[in-house]
Amino acid sequence: MTTAPRIAFLHTGAVNIAPFGALAAELLPGAVVVNYLDDRIVADLGDAARADSVPERIDDLVKAAAAGGADAVMFTCSSISELAAPAAEAAGVRVLRVDEAMADAAVAAGRRIRVLATLATTCRPTLGLLEERAALAGAEPEFTSEVIDGAFAAVSGGDRATHDRLVAAAIERGAMDAEVIVLAQASMASAAEAVTVSVPVLTSPRLGVERLAETLSA
């Protein structure tokens, strides 16, 4: 009898639970999904008094997933991607970064890469990941970035329409000079559907879960 894979998603916002559940149902049919949530991590990363607590909290959540029998853990937030490797080592379980596949696709798609984020705490690690994946690919892209003012506050307050409008406008601005647009946060993916531009607009959720499925089947 084949045992269904057990996958754990580690979220920093409840807004990502349903979309990733839907992607898992589509791309990993039959998999058992467990969600772990700490919805103060993003805020605490910007708080000098609490930022140092985040790595230990992430380690604890990944260890909980491993203790629960997870075959793999995926971080659905780009702000914590750089903590994936140490958390995997501490817990002894595979930990995937949701944005790694997107970064690889961006590096392959063009030399001028525009990164859009709604939080500064996400922009920095996304640029770092892109530089890492570009180096592995032997590429030397040019990066520009923008933190979209007001978009995160809008979606945090339940105003998805305003968030998507602000992000869509930033996509249109970026597409005038860039060869590929990268949306740094999984929560931005809905905005990509609201705009049509002449360059690829890459989002992390589907690409990330596709890589998760490939990893589990390997």
Legacy VTK file of the C-alpha trace (Angstrom):
# vtk DataFile Version 3.0
C-alpha trace
ASCII
DATASET POLYDATA
POINTS 218 float
0.000 0.000 0.000
1.326 3.429 -0.971
1.223 5.981 1.825
-0.030 9.414 0.825
2.632 12.086 1.247
2.236 14.414 4.198
3.191 17.998 3.461
3.366 20.963 5.796
2.935 24.568 4.736
4.426 27.169 7.054
2.581 30.465 6.685
3.130 33.959 8.030
-0.339 35.079 6.944
-3.674 33.284 7.011
-4.437 34.689 3.552
-2.153 32.029 2.028
-3.765 28.965 3.603
-6.637 28.552 1.126
-4.656 29.221 -2.100
-1.928 26.754 -1.167
-4.499 24.206 -0.106
-6.128 24.485 -3.516
-2.795 24.121 -5.319
-1.918 21.078 -3.230
-5.273 19.486 -4.052
-4.615 20.058 -7.759
-0.921 19.201 -7.978
-0.564 16.723 -5.109
-3.879 14.843 -5.131
-4.282 12.648 -2.103
-1.579 14.381 -0.088
-2.255 15.149 3.542
-1.812 18.876 4.132
-0.981 20.396 7.508
-0.808 24.178 7.959
1.368 25.965 10.494
0.803 29.674 11.057
2.592 32.430 12.955
0.939 35.613 11.749
3.221 37.929 13.719
6.477 36.924 12.060
6.456 39.587 9.345
5.669 42.334 11.849
8.281 41.031 14.276
10.975 40.953 11.587
10.620 44.737 11.490
10.703 45.057 15.294
14.235 45.319 16.680
13.086 43.930 20.021
11.592 40.767 18.501
13.416 40.108 15.223
15.979 37.859 16.894
13.189 35.539 18.068
12.096 34.649 14.540
14.707 31.979 13.630
13.994 29.986 16.799
10.241 30.225 16.219
10.682 29.004 12.649
12.860 26.122 13.850
10.192 25.150 16.384
7.451 25.115 13.747
9.523 23.008 11.359
10.396 20.601 14.167
6.684 20.309 14.938
6.011 19.474 11.282
8.762 16.860 11.324
7.418 15.368 14.554
4.014 15.155 12.886
5.472 13.046 10.092
5.818 15.629 7.326
7.671 14.375 4.272
8.453 17.964 3.318
7.828 21.484 4.558
7.273 24.498 2.341
7.724 28.075 3.513
5.000 30.084 1.759
6.521 33.441 2.754
9.542 34.912 0.978
10.476 36.968 4.037
11.686 33.796 5.779
13.193 31.958 2.812
16.731 32.448 4.033
15.848 30.496 7.204
14.918 27.365 5.263
18.341 25.719 5.189
19.108 26.057 8.911
15.573 24.965 9.829
15.880 21.887 7.626
19.173 20.958 9.252
17.800 21.482 12.760
14.671 19.407 12.153
16.001 16.756 9.781
13.278 17.272 7.182
13.219 18.690 3.654
12.309 22.364 3.626
11.483 24.084 0.345
11.337 27.808 -0.369
8.200 28.779 -2.234
10.067 31.336 -4.318
13.062 29.269 -5.435
11.391 27.926 -8.590
10.183 31.439 -9.418
13.707 32.783 -9.027
15.050 30.120 -11.388
12.362 30.965 -13.940
13.136 34.678 -13.674
16.853 34.175 -14.246
16.067 32.069 -17.313
13.515 34.554 -18.681
15.557 37.726 -19.051
18.492 39.863 -18.014
16.600 42.890 -16.683
14.597 41.661 -13.697
12.187 43.905 -11.788
11.230 42.795 -8.278
7.984 44.098 -6.815
7.103 43.699 -3.147
4.592 45.134 -0.730
6.990 44.809 2.215
10.612 45.889 2.500
11.280 42.819 4.659
10.405 40.654 1.650
12.215 42.660 -1.008
15.679 42.148 0.489
15.589 38.328 0.793
13.966 38.007 -2.646
16.795 39.967 -4.243
19.273 37.816 -2.319
17.620 34.625 -3.562
17.650 35.866 -7.155
21.349 36.665 -6.882
21.987 33.187 -5.446
20.087 31.400 -8.219
21.654 33.607 -10.914
25.125 32.715 -9.657
24.254 29.006 -9.756
23.035 29.424 -13.333
26.118 31.399 -14.364
23.977 34.428 -15.207
24.533 38.113 -14.421
21.138 39.818 -14.547
20.403 43.428 -13.659
17.980 43.887 -10.777
15.698 46.772 -9.909
13.043 46.762 -7.233
10.073 48.631 -5.824
8.211 48.350 -2.532
4.625 49.287 -3.386
3.380 51.849 -0.915
-0.009 51.132 0.645
-0.563 47.702 -0.871
0.251 45.627 2.194
-1.848 47.842 4.459
-4.757 47.426 2.043
-4.674 43.634 1.893
-4.056 43.374 5.647
-7.208 45.409 6.143
-9.218 43.138 3.862
-9.179 45.461 0.838
-7.921 43.032 -1.799
-9.217 45.213 -4.654
-7.037 48.193 -3.676
-4.024 45.914 -3.148
-4.452 44.383 -6.604
-4.932 47.790 -8.222
-1.733 49.167 -6.678
0.265 46.075 -7.596
-1.130 46.039 -11.144
-0.058 49.657 -11.614
3.445 48.783 -10.420
3.565 45.856 -12.853
2.680 48.205 -15.714
5.393 50.660 -14.644
8.004 47.937 -14.345
7.143 46.355 -17.677
8.242 49.500 -19.500
11.914 48.728 -18.793
12.203 45.172 -17.484
12.292 41.883 -19.360
10.616 39.980 -16.531
8.600 40.993 -13.460
8.909 39.080 -10.184
6.180 39.411 -7.553
8.019 38.785 -4.315
5.108 37.679 -2.145
2.708 34.800 -2.679
-0.133 37.081 -1.574
0.497 39.276 -4.652
-0.390 36.544 -7.131
-4.005 37.637 -7.582
-2.860 41.009 -8.913
-1.063 39.388 -11.836
-4.435 38.258 -13.180
-5.684 41.847 -13.306
-3.146 43.208 -15.788
-1.776 42.323 -19.216
1.762 43.363 -20.135
4.265 42.320 -22.782
6.735 40.659 -20.394
6.418 37.614 -18.128
5.001 38.302 -14.661
6.153 35.550 -12.331
4.454 34.561 -9.093
5.602 31.953 -6.608
2.646 29.786 -5.495
2.074 27.524 -8.499
5.742 27.280 -9.442
6.620 26.531 -5.833
4.049 23.773 -5.383
4.981 22.283 -8.756
8.566 21.998 -7.514
7.300 20.502 -4.252
5.436 17.849 -6.250
8.563 17.124 -8.322
10.635 16.815 -5.150
8.240 14.355 -3.567
8.040 12.221 -6.708
11.817 12.122 -7.231
LINES 1 219
218 0 1 2 3 4 5 6 7 8 9 10 11 12 13 14 15 16 17 18 19 20 21 22 23 24 25 26 27 28 29 30 31 32 33 34 35 36 37 38 39 40 41 42 43 44 45 46 47 48 49 50 51 52 53 54 55 56 57 58 59 60 61 62 63 64 65 66 67 68 69 70 71 72 73 74 75 76 77 78 79 80 81 82 83 84 85 86 87 88 89 90 91 92 93 94 95 96 97 98 99 100 101 102 103 104 105 106 107 108 109 110 111 112 113 114 115 116 117 118 119 120 121 122 123 124 125 126 127 128 129 130 131 132 133 134 135 136 137 138 139 140 141 142 143 144 145 146 147 148 149 150 151 152 153 154 155 156 157 158 159 160 161 162 163 164 165 166 167 168 169 170 171 172 173 174 175 176 177 178 179 180 181 182 183 184 185 186 187 188 189 190 191 192 193 194 195 196 197 198 199 200 201 202 203 204 205 206 207 208 209 210 211 212 213 214 215 216 217
